[in-house]
Amino acid sequence: MAEVVAIKPAVADGPVLVSRDKGVLRLTLASPPANALSLATMAALQAEFDRVKADKSVRVIILAASGKVFCAGHDLKEMTAHRAEPDRGKAFFERTFAACAMLMQTIVRHPKPVIAEVDGLATAAGLQLVASCDLAIASHEATFCTPGVNIGLFCSTPMV
């Protein structure tokens, strides 16, 4: 039987469900409907990837999501809330994008193979998350999008 452990990040909007079955570690984004990459969600993922780096019992990591959206990208509600700060959110945005870049690089350089299991929309930083994995398995319901190109923006890390 698989062992199931819930990681509850500092804020309630970004849990990552962790389960293990033999040599397979499954990380499931569990904050539908958007499964957005809040700062807490990225920290939880980063901690789990770091934790299993040297764990010889883990042979492969599957990154999945609950709900109809794999990942809609950064948590825009969280980012918008920080615009009210005196620096208009600059410090928070810098922390968020640094955490995102570190997470993506961690996945790319991880010694274990990382497989994205996509069954829904992967857009913006969510697509970046998929592209950082070694392999992506997509269902017929999977869709991929880089919406920033519509306003002259593109992902700033080399994963997409």
N, C-alpha and C positions, 0 to 999 in steps of 0.2 A: 504494500500500500504506500502511496506517495505521502511524504511529509509536507504539510502546508503551513507556512508561516506568513503572517501579514506584516508588512513594514508600514508603519503609520508615520508619515512625515510630519514636520512641525505644524503644517496647516492641513486642514481636513480635506482640501480639494485635490490631493494628488497622491493617493496611495498606490503602492506597487505591491502586487501579490506575488509572493515567492513560493514556488513549489519544486520539489525534487523527486525524481523517480529514477533510481539507479544512477547512471552517470549524466542524466539530463537535468539541467537547472532551467526552470521556466520562470521568466520574469513577465508578469502581465500588468500592463497599464490598466488600472481599475478605477478611473474617474470619468465614466461616460457622462454626457454624450460626447465631449470633445477629446477626452484623454490628453488634455493640453500639457505642455511641458512647463509646469510652474517651476520656480526655483527649488522648491521642496521636492518635487518629483525628480528633477535632475539630480539633486543631492542623494536621494534614495537609490536611484539607479547607479550613480557613481559609487556609492558605498558598497553596493552589492557586487558590481564588477570588480572593485578593488579587493573585496573580501575573498572572492573565489579564485583570484589570480594564481595562487600557489596551491589551491586545493586539488590534490590529485584524484579525488573521487568524482570531481566534475569534469566531464569530457567534452560537453557541448552546452551552449547556452541558447535558449530559444527566447526571443523577444516577441511577445504577443500583446493583444489588447482585448478588453471586454467591450461589448457594444458594437455599434455600426461604424464607428470611426476608429481607425487604428491610432492616429494622432493628428490633430489639427494644427500642430506647431506650438509656438510659444503661447503662454497664457496671457492673452491680450487684456483680459479684465484685471489681472494682477498688474500688468505693465501700466495700464491706464490709471489705476489707483495711485501709483507712485508719481504720476505727473503733478500731483498736488503738493509734492515736497518742494522745499525752497530751491533745490537744484533742478526742478522739473523732471525728476526721475533719473537724471544722468548717472548717479552712482549706482542705483539699482539696475539700470540697463547694462552698465559695464559689468556688474557682478553676474547678471543673467547671461550675457553673451560670453563672458569668460567661462562660466560653468558649462555652458552649452559646448563651446569649443573643446574644453577639457574632456567632457563626456564623449563627444564624437571621436576625439583622438584616442581615448582609452579603448573604445570599441574597436577602432581600426587596428590598434597595436596589441589588442588582447591576445594572450597566448592560447586561449580556447577559441574554437570556431563559434561565431555568433550568427544565428539564423533569425531573420525577421519573418514572422508569420503574419502576413497582411491579409485581412479579411474586411476591407472597408477603405475609407479615404485616408491617404497619407499625404499631407500637404505642408508646405513651408518647412519649418524645422522638423516636422514629423516625417517628411520625405527625406530630409537630411539624416534623420535617425536610421531610416531604412537603408539609405545609400552607404552608411557607415558600416553596416554589417557585412560579413563575408558572403552571405547568400541571402536572397529574399525569395520566399515562396508566397505567391499571390493567388488568392481565390478568384473566381469569376466576378465577384463583387468588389474586388480591389480596384481603386482608382488612385492616380498619382497626379500631383499638381504643384507647380511653382508659381503661386499667385503674385509674388513680388515683381516678376518681370513686367506685369501690367503697369507698374508705376516706376519702372527703371531700377528696381532693386533685384539683387540675387543673393543667394546664401553666401556668407563671407568666409566659410571654411571650405576646404577642397573636397568635401565629400559628395557634393551634388554636381 
